[in-house]
Amino acid sequence: MNNKKKILFALGIIVVILLIIVIILELKKDAAPQVSQAPIVNNYIPDGKTASSAPRDWEETVARKEVPVGVKVPEPSDIIPDNLKNEIAVPSAAVSAGSSETKTAQIRIFKIEGKDGKFIPSKIIANYNDIVNIQFAAIDRDYDIVFAGYNIKQSAKQGQTSFIEFQALLDGRFPYYCVSCGGSETNYQGEIIIVK
């Protein structure tokens, strides 16, 4: 074999080897698990503004809005995705409070912190007729918390925990906020959602 044939043969082998490597890499890439970049959906409070079909005997105001269809009341065993942990409050306990004609009411115990210029987590969700117990801790300064729709106000000094408890006898979405921090126009606000 002359030198030209040897060089062409060697180049042919190199091309074949390169093609095999490219094919193997493509097969490995296809076999690798695909990581989805889709955002995590909030299964507790849907984005939809669809009105519920349940009749109501009240009109919306700034302090009381309608609950969208499909809002899910969290249970103590629920695991909240990391991107929603500062938003959705999971009760530390939910125990039977007796029964009514339609369903069993529960005592739901929530922990909320006033910290870094906001309430964490910011949304409390409970069922109509539940007894809502909130342990409100002021972490980095003095806070107060006002539930305008329920006419409740409680204060906590830095490092203290105050307790709020009421029966959820009004359904709807109600803002809550810190008056001494600037009121409802600041980041010191949240929402309590009572599902009927």
C-alpha positions in Angstrom: 0.0 0.0 0.0 1.4 3.4 -0.9 1.4 6.3 1.4 -1.7 8.0 -0.1 -3.8 4.9 0.4 -2.5 4.6 4.0 -3.4 8.3 4.7 -6.9 7.9 3.2 -7.5 4.7 5.1 -6.4 6.4 8.4 -8.6 9.4 7.7 -11.5 7.1 6.9 -11.1 5.3 10.3 -10.9 8.7 12.1 -14.1 9.9 10.4 -15.9 6.6 11.4 -14.6 6.9 15.0 -15.8 10.5 15.2 -19.2 9.5 13.8 -19.5 6.8 16.4 -18.6 9.2 19.2 -21.2 11.8 17.9 -23.9 9.1 17.8 -23.1 7.9 21.3 -23.2 11.4 22.7 -26.6 12.0 21.0 -28.0 8.8 22.5 -26.8 9.7 26.0 -28.3 13.2 25.6 -31.7 11.7 24.6 -31.5 9.2 27.5 -30.7 11.9 30.1 -33.7 12.9 32.2 -35.3 16.1 31.0 -35.6 18.9 33.6 -38.7 20.9 33.2 -38.4 24.6 33.4 -42.1 25.1 33.9 -43.0 27.2 36.9 -44.5 25.5 39.9 -48.2 26.1 40.0 -49.9 27.4 43.1 -52.5 24.6 43.7 -53.9 26.4 46.8 -55.0 29.6 45.2 -55.8 29.3 41.4 -55.0 32.3 39.2 -58.6 32.2 37.7 -61.0 35.0 38.8 -64.0 32.8 38.0 -66.8 33.5 40.4 -68.2 30.6 42.3 -71.7 29.4 41.7 -72.5 29.4 45.4 -74.9 32.1 46.3 -73.7 34.8 48.7 -75.6 37.4 50.7 -72.9 40.1 50.5 -71.3 42.5 48.1 -67.5 42.8 47.5 -65.7 45.6 49.2 -62.1 46.6 49.7 -62.1 44.5 52.9 -63.9 41.4 51.5 -63.6 39.8 48.1 -65.0 36.7 46.6 -63.0 33.4 46.8 -62.1 32.0 43.4 -63.3 28.5 42.5 -60.9 25.8 43.4 -59.1 27.2 46.4 -57.6 24.4 48.4 -57.5 24.5 52.2 -54.1 23.2 53.3 -53.9 20.3 55.8 -51.0 19.8 58.3 -49.6 17.0 56.2 -49.3 19.1 53.1 -45.8 19.8 51.7 -45.6 23.2 50.2 -43.2 23.8 47.3 -40.2 26.0 48.3 -41.4 28.9 46.1 -44.7 29.0 48.0 -43.5 28.6 51.6 -43.5 32.3 52.3 -47.0 32.6 50.8 -49.2 29.7 51.9 -49.6 29.0 55.7 -49.9 25.3 56.5 -51.6 24.7 59.8 -49.4 23.0 62.4 -52.5 21.2 63.6 -56.1 20.7 62.5 -58.3 19.0 65.0 -62.1 18.4 65.2 -64.0 21.2 66.9 -67.3 19.3 66.9 -69.8 19.0 64.1 -72.4 21.1 62.4 -75.2 20.1 60.1 -73.1 20.4 57.0 -69.6 19.5 57.9 -67.2 19.1 60.8 -65.5 22.3 61.9 -61.8 22.2 62.8 -59.5 24.2 64.9 -56.7 25.2 62.6 -53.5 26.4 64.2 -51.2 28.7 62.1 -47.9 30.3 62.8 -47.2 33.7 61.2 -44.1 35.8 61.6 -43.6 39.6 61.2 -40.1 39.6 59.7 -38.0 41.5 57.2 -40.8 43.9 56.2 -43.5 41.3 55.6 -45.8 38.7 57.1 -44.5 35.1 56.5 -46.4 33.2 55.3 -48.8 35.8 54.0 -51.9 33.7 53.1 -54.0 31.8 55.7 -56.7 29.5 54.2 -59.4 27.9 56.3 -62.9 26.5 55.8 -66.0 28.4 56.8 -67.0 27.7 60.4 -63.4 26.6 61.3 -61.8 28.1 64.5 -58.7 29.9 63.3 -55.9 30.1 65.9 -52.9 32.2 64.8 -49.7 32.4 66.7 -48.3 35.7 65.6 -44.5 36.2 66.3 -42.8 39.6 66.0 -39.2 38.6 65.0 -37.2 41.8 64.1 -39.4 44.7 65.5 -42.7 45.5 67.1 -45.7 44.6 64.9 -49.4 44.8 65.0 -51.8 42.7 62.9 -55.3 43.9 61.8 -57.9 41.6 60.2 -60.2 44.3 58.9 -63.0 42.0 57.8 -63.2 40.4 61.2 -62.5 43.6 63.3 -59.6 42.0 65.0 -56.3 43.7 66.1 -53.4 42.2 68.0 -49.9 43.6 68.8 -46.6 41.8 69.5 -43.4 43.4 70.7 -40.1 42.3 69.2 -39.3 38.7 70.3 -42.9 38.1 71.6 -45.7 35.9 70.3 -49.3 37.0 70.5 -52.3 34.8 70.0 -55.4 35.4 67.9 -58.4 33.1 67.7 -61.8 33.5 66.0 -64.4 31.4 64.3 -64.6 31.9 60.6 -68.2 32.9 60.2 -67.6 35.1 57.2 -66.5 33.6 53.9 -64.4 35.5 51.4 -60.9 36.9 51.0 -59.9 39.4 53.7 -56.7 41.5 53.8 -54.7 41.8 57.0 -51.9 44.3 57.6 -49.7 46.1 60.1 -51.1 49.5 60.9 -48.0 50.8 62.8 -45.8 49.7 59.8 -47.8 51.9 57.3 -51.1 50.0 56.9 -52.5 48.2 53.9 -50.4 50.2 51.4 -47.1 48.6 52.4 -45.5 45.1 52.2 -46.7 44.5 55.7 -49.8 42.8 54.5 -51.3 39.4 53.9 -54.7 37.7 53.2 -57.0 35.3 55.0 -59.2 33.2 52.8 -62.3 31.6 54.2 -63.7 28.9 51.9 -67.4 28.2 52.1 
